[in-house]
């Protein structure tokens, strides 16, 4: 989503991406205890686009952590975006 960035936090996790081991649903399950929140991870790594299959092996991936604080950051950024553009 254009204009939406999840701010970095000192508590965020970092991993080296490995196409053989990682998928967004697996990472979401591991760090957020649900397989459905991979979009938060993708939003934090927009330099790789919107498709996890485009992430190159060895790329450093930021996982916004902890989940509740990261989700709230996303919601806050969405609200700012909507206010800015009158949505």
C-alpha positions as CSV (number, residue, x, y, z in Angstrom):
1,X,0.0,0.0,0.0
2,X,1.6,3.3,-1.1
3,X,2.6,5.7,1.7
4,X,2.2,3.2,4.5
5,X,5.4,2.3,6.4
6,X,5.6,0.4,9.7
7,X,8.1,2.3,11.9
8,X,11.1,0.3,13.1
9,X,11.4,-0.6,16.7
10,X,14.3,-1.9,18.8
11,X,12.3,-5.0,19.5
12,X,11.9,-6.0,15.8
13,X,13.4,-9.3,14.7
14,X,15.7,-9.8,11.7
15,X,16.2,-12.9,9.7
16,X,18.2,-13.8,6.6
17,X,15.6,-15.0,4.0
18,X,15.9,-18.5,2.7
19,X,13.4,-19.5,0.0
20,X,13.7,-23.2,1.1
21,X,12.8,-22.5,4.7
22,X,10.7,-19.3,4.9
23,X,7.2,-18.3,3.9
24,X,5.2,-15.4,5.3
25,X,2.6,-17.7,6.8
26,X,5.3,-19.7,8.6
27,X,7.0,-16.6,9.9
28,X,3.7,-15.1,11.0
29,X,2.9,-18.3,12.9
30,X,6.3,-18.4,14.5
31,X,6.4,-14.7,15.7
32,X,2.6,-13.9,15.9
33,X,1.1,-17.3,16.7
34,X,-1.2,-17.0,13.7
35,X,-0.4,-17.7,10.0
36,X,-2.5,-14.8,8.7
37,X,-0.4,-11.7,9.5
38,X,2.3,-12.1,6.9
39,X,1.2,-8.8,5.4
40,X,2.7,-7.0,8.4
41,X,6.1,-8.5,7.6
42,X,5.7,-7.7,3.9
43,X,4.8,-4.1,4.7
44,X,7.9,-3.7,6.8
45,X,10.0,-5.0,3.8
46,X,8.5,-3.1,0.9
47,X,11.9,-2.7,-0.8
48,X,11.3,-6.3,-2.0
49,X,7.9,-5.6,-3.4
50,X,4.6,-7.2,-2.5
51,X,5.3,-10.8,-3.4
52,X,7.4,-13.0,-1.1
53,X,8.5,-15.0,-4.1
54,X,10.5,-11.9,-5.2
55,X,12.6,-11.8,-2.0
56,X,16.1,-12.9,-2.9
57,X,17.9,-15.5,-0.8
58,X,20.0,-14.0,1.9
59,X,18.0,-10.7,2.0
60,X,17.7,-9.3,5.5
61,X,14.0,-9.3,6.5
62,X,12.6,-7.2,9.3
63,X,9.8,-8.8,11.4
64,X,7.9,-6.1,13.2
65,X,7.7,-7.3,16.8
66,X,5.9,-7.6,19.2
67,X,2.7,-8.3,17.3
68,X,0.2,-6.1,19.1
69,X,2.5,-3.0,19.1
70,X,3.3,-3.6,15.4
71,X,-0.4,-4.0,14.5
72,X,-1.2,-0.8,16.3
73,X,1.6,1.0,14.4
74,X,0.1,-0.2,11.2
75,X,-3.3,1.0,12.2
76,X,-1.9,4.4,13.3
77,X,-0.1,4.8,9.9
78,X,-3.3,3.8,8.0
79,X,-5.3,6.4,10.0
80,X,-2.7,9.1,9.1
81,X,-2.8,8.1,5.5
82,X,-6.6,8.2,5.4
83,X,-6.7,11.6,7.1
84,X,-4.0,13.0,4.8
85,X,-6.0,12.0,1.7
86,X,-9.5,12.5,3.1
87,X,-10.5,8.8,2.8
